[in-house]
Amino acid sequence: MNFALILFLATVLTGAVALADRLVFAKRRAPDEREPWWIEYPKSFFPVLLIVFLLRSFVAEPFKIPSSSMRPTLVVGDFILVNKFTYGLRLPIVERKLIPLGDPQRGDVVVFRYPVNPSQDFIKRVVGVGGDEVAYRDKKLTVNGRPLPQLPDGT
């Protein structure tokens, strides 16, 4: 389920009803006649949906931590708020970058869609950047041939 697409379609639909009322239906109603429910509800919901869509698309989006891979800092069930424009401005739904603003750095926590199953979000910490050689052998993580320190997580 692509929530951004559903939110976009709901925003467009309610906006179209509000626009149609302003341009056509309102002129046909008597001045003292109430709006029908099928016009009143979309007109009421449109500004709210538009604000939510714009905030989620360009400012911040909430995510729930799905697994324990980020312990001890983030545990299953935690919520994080992702800054949507840290690495650039993207078009909603199609996720095409319009304006690049930076690249992920080591230690950043990033959220991305799992390539095998795009409906699943992955939340991971960056250990290597472009040009780095990252290897995981015998439960040892190395970046550019140097082992990264492993600290116990307290469990």
Secondary structure, DSSP 8 states (H G I E B T S, - for coil): --HHHHHHHHHHHHHHHHHHIIIIIHHHS-TT----HHHHHHHHHHHHHHHHHHIIIIIEEEEE--SGGGTTTS-TT-EEEEETTSSEEE-TTT--EEEE-----TT-EEEEE-SS-TTSEEEEE----TT--EEEETTEEEETTEE--------
